[in-house]
Amino acid sequence: MRNGIKQYLTAAPRCSLVLAGFLLVATGCVQTGDVQPMRTESGREQAKQAYIELGKGYLREGLTGQAKAPLQSALKIDPSDAEAHEVLALVFQQEMEPELAEKHFRKALSSQRSARILNNYGSFLFEEGAYEKALEIYQEAAQDTMYPSRSWVFENMGLTALKMGNDSEAIHYFERALRLDATQQRSLLEMGMLSYELRDYPAARHYYEAYMQQAEHNARSLLLGARVANVYQDRDEAASLGLRLKQLYPASPEYKAYLLEQR
């Protein structure tokens, strides 16, 4: 689950654009009279931000090895910069170095407990299977009512509650996510699944149809679609979705569940 991370990195500029701005600052091309940028507070701040943006750009392109050097340069300018530590944590998370990722997330949060950093840290903890701690961190992130991506936080809370086996709590969090953003795809899909399991078939169909207006099929949506079609006796649609599930995801848990339900 990388909702917050994906959204955060999507906003990062591409490396070529970032690098151009970075070179202007770091090589001293941006000057006021004879003042060297790195000798002024504003110049150092610009250089630090350019290094961070360069690191984010590399990470966005999947170039984690190249991302480290500019982020380390940013931390040489300001060892406590929260965003530099956060992005470096994401780099190490991507590289499956959980101890280093944890270290830099904690350093980021010691400087700034922003909703974005908390959400990304929660996603890291979720990935590591630390669901109770992840939920606690998400709950803190959700307290920021002005956070633009708050719907992602509630969705992540719902997914965490599912992992913890608390379906009623998951429903609450998914509903909160959808109140903030009615197009939140994973929340729609999971609400469809949970509604089906509760035998609230009209709600299951509603969430399934709303999901399909926003996204392409995956294994989970194919299973939900087949289930809804069966309930409403649309045998052709159910068979079609079941066949697609077999063809595209033959080894998936969803296809195994589909086969069991056909007996």
TIRO-48319 format. One record per residue (C-alpha): x, z, y; residue number from 0. Coordinates in Angstrom, 3 decimals. Layout:
<pts>
        X        Z        Y resi
        X        Z        Y  NUM
...
</pts>
This chain:
<pts>
        X        Z        Y resi
    0.000    0.000    0.000    0
    1.685   -1.178    3.109    1
   -1.120   -1.638    5.608    2
    0.464    0.077    8.568    3
    3.884   -1.295    7.805    4
    2.649   -4.866    7.464    5
    0.739   -4.717   10.707    6
    3.634   -3.067   12.537    7
    6.139   -5.687   11.418    8
    3.779   -8.595   12.038    9
    3.959   -7.714   15.709   10
    7.754   -8.061   15.729   11
    9.190  -11.243   17.250   12
   11.046  -13.716   15.072   13
   14.793  -13.204   14.784   14
   15.801  -16.243   16.843   15
   13.806  -15.112   19.871   16
   14.932  -11.520   19.519   17
   18.573  -12.544   19.151   18
   18.472  -14.602   22.345   19
   17.221  -11.649   24.359   20
   19.664   -9.333   22.645   21
   22.684  -11.464   23.486   22
   21.673  -11.677   27.139   23
   21.761   -7.913   27.362   24
   24.667   -7.014   25.094   25
   27.124   -9.589   26.451   26
   26.480   -8.591   30.037   27
   24.702  -11.764   31.097   28
   21.976   -9.731   32.752   29
   23.544   -8.105   35.772   30
   22.736   -6.876   39.233   31
   25.709   -7.671   41.452   32
   28.860   -6.416   39.749   33
   27.145   -3.718   37.671   34
   27.733   -4.012   33.904   35
   24.446   -3.367   32.035   36
   25.934   -1.024   29.423   37
   27.264    1.247   32.196   38
   23.783    1.960   33.539   39
   20.992    3.962   31.970   40
   18.547    1.074   32.273   41
   21.096   -1.327   30.793   42
   21.712    0.910   27.794   43
   17.959    1.261   27.294   44
   17.529   -2.522   27.346   45
   20.394   -2.959   24.894   46
   18.948   -0.305   22.579   47
   15.545   -1.974   22.589   48
   17.133   -5.364   21.952   49
   18.999   -3.954   18.945   50
   15.777   -2.429   17.613   51
   13.820   -5.655   18.084   52
   16.585   -7.557   16.319   53
   16.410   -5.128   13.393   54
   12.629   -5.477   13.269   55
   12.925   -9.245   13.355   56
   15.333   -9.270   10.414   57
   13.121   -6.870    8.453   58
   10.100   -9.034    9.170   59
   11.945  -11.961    7.590   60
   12.910   -9.835    4.576   61
   16.589   -9.742    5.600   62
   17.101   -6.014    5.111   63
   20.874   -6.256    4.841   64
   21.166   -7.878    8.262   65
   18.686   -5.427    9.801   66
   20.925   -2.385    9.379   67
   23.759   -3.247   11.762   68
   21.657   -3.681   14.932   69
   19.647   -0.562   14.095   70
   22.854    1.413   13.684   71
   24.022    0.033   17.026   72
   20.788    1.246   18.612   73
   21.407    4.711   17.164   74
   24.929    4.743   18.574   75
   23.350    4.361   22.007   76
   20.664    6.978   21.280   77
   21.087    8.935   18.007   78
   17.609   10.440   18.307   79
   15.622    7.257   18.961   80
   12.430    7.558   16.919   81
   11.716    3.854   16.519   82
   15.247    2.993   15.377   83
   15.041    5.695   12.699   84
   11.552    4.516   11.739   85
   12.597    0.895   11.265   86
   15.704    1.957    9.366   87
   13.454    4.052    7.116   88
   11.323    0.956    6.464   89
   14.486   -0.980    5.609   90
   15.531    1.601    3.036   91
   11.983    1.822    1.712   92
   12.036   -1.933    1.158   93
   15.393   -1.618   -0.598   94
   14.020    1.116   -2.900   95
   16.278    3.811   -1.475   96
   13.727    6.639   -1.179   97
   16.165    9.412   -0.239   98
   17.539    7.434    2.698   99
   14.042    6.327    3.732  100
   12.853    9.944    3.669  101
   15.863   11.024    5.728  102
   15.194    8.517    8.494  103
   11.425    9.071    8.519  104
   12.068   12.778    9.054  105
   14.516   12.046   11.870  106
   11.984    9.733   13.500  107
    9.264   12.373   13.294  108
   11.564   15.075   14.647  109
   11.782   13.011   17.832  110
    8.239   11.641   18.015  111
    5.226   12.424   15.830  112
    3.327    9.279   16.754  113
    0.364    8.037   14.727  114
    2.251    4.859   13.813  115
    5.273    6.685   12.427  116
    3.044    9.158   10.606  117
    1.034    6.303    9.073  118
    4.194    4.558    7.891  119
    5.583    7.817    6.516  120
    2.292    8.421    4.712  121
    2.524    4.963    3.154  122
    6.036    5.784    1.967  123
    4.831    9.035    0.391  124
    1.937    7.175   -1.238  125
    4.390    4.684   -2.709  126
    6.403    7.589   -4.106  127
    3.303    9.112   -5.724  128
    3.224   12.145   -3.400  129
   -0.506   11.769   -2.779  130
   -1.334   15.252   -1.489  131
    1.465   15.136    1.068  132
    0.553   11.553    2.015  133
   -3.050   12.589    2.685  134
   -1.861   15.475    4.846  135
    0.314   13.117    6.913  136
   -2.496   10.566    7.248  137
   -4.849   13.304    8.437  138
   -2.405   14.171   11.191  139
   -2.123   10.486   12.169  140
   -5.915   10.145   12.280  141
   -6.135   12.862   14.928  142
   -4.885   10.360   17.502  143
   -8.221    8.874   18.543  144
   -6.506    6.360   20.826  145
   -4.318    4.846   18.084  146
   -5.274    1.129   17.938  147
   -4.737    0.934   14.161  148
   -6.676    4.084   13.324  149
   -8.914    2.141   10.921  150
   -5.822    1.457    8.783  151
   -5.129    5.187    8.641  152
   -8.615    5.960    7.342  153
   -8.356    3.134    4.826  154
   -5.064    4.549    3.594  155
   -6.702    7.954    3.322  156
   -9.446    6.422    1.202  157
   -6.940    4.781   -1.124  158
   -5.078    8.062   -1.434  159
   -8.265    9.944   -2.256  160
   -8.983    7.375   -4.988  161
   -5.559    8.027   -6.495  162
   -6.348   11.730   -6.461  163
   -9.625   11.098   -8.294  164
  -11.842   12.186   -5.400  165
  -14.363    9.357   -5.083  166
  -16.712   11.133   -2.667  167
  -13.853   11.821   -0.273  168
  -12.684    8.217   -0.620  169
  -16.153    6.972    0.335  170
  -16.075    9.156    3.438  171
  -12.722    7.755    4.545  172
  -13.644    4.131    3.822  173
  -16.840    4.552    5.810  174
  -14.803    5.923    8.706  175
  -12.468    2.921    8.482  176
  -15.401    0.502    8.543  177
  -16.977    2.280   11.522  178
  -13.778    1.510   13.422  179
  -13.362   -2.024   12.044  180
  -16.179   -3.598   10.043  181
  -13.805   -6.304    8.777  182
  -11.366   -3.899    7.091  183
  -10.944   -5.839    3.854  184
   -9.722   -3.250    1.380  185
  -12.308   -0.744    2.561  186
  -15.093   -3.288    1.995  187
  -13.820   -4.083   -1.486  188
  -13.394   -0.473   -2.549  189
  -16.793    0.482   -1.138  190
  -18.259   -2.337   -3.219  191
  -16.568   -0.990   -6.334  192
  -17.619    2.589   -5.644  193
  -21.196    1.546   -4.860  194
  -21.374   -0.341   -8.162  195
  -20.110    2.693  -10.057  196
  -22.800    4.781   -8.352  197
  -25.358    2.140   -9.393  198
  -26.183    1.407   -5.785  199
  -26.331   -2.315   -6.517  200
  -27.716   -3.519   -3.161  201
  -24.833   -1.761   -1.402  202
  -22.344   -3.189   -3.904  203
  -23.606   -6.710   -3.199  204
  -23.545   -6.088    0.556  205
  -19.921   -4.943    0.527  206
  -18.892   -7.729   -1.833  207
  -20.439  -10.411    0.361  208
  -18.930   -8.856    3.505  209
  -15.531   -8.802    1.816  210
  -15.772  -12.448    0.797  211
  -16.453  -13.405    4.417  212
  -13.046  -11.935    5.305  213
  -10.748  -12.619    2.352  214
   -9.824  -14.720   -0.657  215
  -10.499  -13.584   -4.197  216
   -8.139  -11.299   -6.056  217
   -8.499   -9.654   -9.462  218
  -10.515   -6.759   -8.074  219
  -12.945   -8.911   -6.115  220
  -13.458  -11.237   -9.074  221
  -14.416   -8.277  -11.234  222
  -16.765   -6.904   -8.584  223
  -18.314  -10.337   -8.063  224
  -18.890  -10.779  -11.795  225
  -20.482   -7.347  -12.009  226
  -22.796   -7.989   -9.078  227
  -23.743  -11.404  -10.479  228
  -24.589   -9.834  -13.839  229
  -26.773   -7.191  -12.200  230
  -28.723   -9.873  -10.363  231
  -28.852  -12.072  -13.479  232
  -26.824  -14.911  -12.017  233
  -25.207  -15.792  -15.343  234
  -23.507  -18.969  -14.149  235
  -21.795  -17.172  -11.280  236
  -20.818  -14.262  -13.515  237
  -19.325  -16.620  -16.107  238
  -17.484  -18.612  -13.433  239
  -15.918  -15.514  -11.892  240
  -15.055  -14.146  -15.312  241
  -13.314  -17.409  -16.216  242
  -11.305  -17.336  -12.991  243
  -10.317  -13.762  -13.723  244
   -9.095  -14.804  -17.166  245
   -7.160  -17.791  -15.828  246
   -5.558  -16.102  -12.839  247
   -5.140  -12.477  -13.966  248
   -5.158  -12.416  -17.784  249
   -2.982   -9.295  -18.030  250
   -4.721   -7.338  -15.272  251
   -6.654   -4.082  -15.752  252
   -9.603   -5.837  -14.111  253
   -9.730   -8.512  -16.806  254
   -9.503   -5.863  -19.514  255
  -12.415   -4.048  -17.890  256
  -14.352   -7.297  -17.705  257
  -13.833   -7.955  -21.430  258
  -14.991   -4.455  -22.344  259
  -18.152   -4.948  -20.321  260
  -18.982   -8.172  -22.186  261
  -19.300   -6.401  -25.538  262
</pts>
